[in-house]
Amino acid sequence: MLIITIEFILLIVVITVITWPFLFRAKRGNTSIQSAILGQERLNRAQVDIREQINQLKDDRDSGLTTEDEFAGQLQELHQSATAIQLSEQNLHRDLPGQNELEQEIKQIRDSQGEREGGPE
């Protein structure tokens, strides 16, 4: 009888662990915010990469590894890339819901996550 009870409890635990992510997953309405945040993070990383490339290009010019013509051409390409990133960032912000709506959605997500984790700290 004891073995059956232990098996039953173990079965309940296994079923709970398997079904937990499906029962308490985030709502699909949050995907627009999440994709916007990921897009912003990618744009930020691209901006940092371009700054690093510009600094490396300047170092190469100062050390004599590139000529002034190569420097000017590559610098112009990097500036064009930076401009494209800025335009993408503007489009991203334009496509986002209003700032107040975004803040409300973020607050709702945090509140719902706090409730699932045992309440606010």
N, C-alpha and C positions, 0 to 999 in steps of 0.2 A: 504494500500500500504506500509506503514511504517513497519507493522508487517511482511509482506512478505520479505522485504529487510533485516530486522533483522534476520529472520529465514534463509535466504540465506547466510548471512555472518556467522552465527553460524554454518551452515552446512559446509561451506568452512573451517572454523577453525577446526571443528571436523575431517574432512577428512584429513586435513594437519597433525594434531597431530597423527592420526592413521597411516598414511603412512610414516611419517618422518623417523622412524627407518629402514624401509625397503628400502627407497630410498638412504639413506646416511650411510649405515652400512659399517664397515671396510671390506676390501677385504679379501677373503679366503686365499690368499697367506701369510698373516701375522700369520696364525695359527702355523706355525712351530716355529716362533720366540716366540710367546706367550707361546707355550707349553714348549719350552726350558727355558724360564724365570721362568715359574711355577715349572718346574723340578728342576731348580737351587735353587729356594726358598725352596722347600721341602727338598732338600739335606742340605741346610744351617740350616734349622730348626732341622733336624735329628742330625746334628753335635752338635748343641747347646744342644739338649736333652741328647746326650751321655756325653758331658762334665758335664752337671748337674748331671747325674747319677753317673759319676765317683767321682765328689765332694761329693755327698751324701754318696757314698760307703766309701770314705775315712773318712768322718765324723762318720759314723757308726762304722768303725774299731777303730777310735780314742776314741770313747765313750764306746767301749766294746760291742756293739750290735752284731757284727759279729766276728767270729774267723779269724785267719790268713788264714786258708785253704779256708773258704768261700770267704774271701776277694780276694784271689788269683784267685779262680775259676771265680768269677763274674767279676773281673777286666779283665781277659783273654777274657771272652765273650764280654765285652764292647769294648775291643781293636779289636776283630774280626769284630764286627759290624761297628766300625769306619773304618776299612780297606775296608769293603764291600761298605761303603758310598763313600770312596775315589775312589774306582774302578768305581762306578757308575758315579761319577762326571767326571772322565777321559773319560768314554764312552760318556757322554753327550757332553763334549767339542769336542770330536772326531767326533761326528755325526753332529755337528753344521756346517753351512756354514763357509767359511773363515771369519776371523775377519773383513776385509774390507767390504765384502759383507754384513755382519751382521750390521755393522755401517751404511752402505748406506740404508739398509732396515729400520732401526730404524729412521734414518733421514727422510725418505720418509713418514713413519707413522706419525711422529711428525708434519711434514709440512702439511700433509693432514688433521690432526686433527686441526691444527692452522687455516687452510683455512675455515674449517667448523664452527669454533667458532668465526669467524669474523676477521681473519687475525692474523699475528704475533704480539706479545705484545712488 
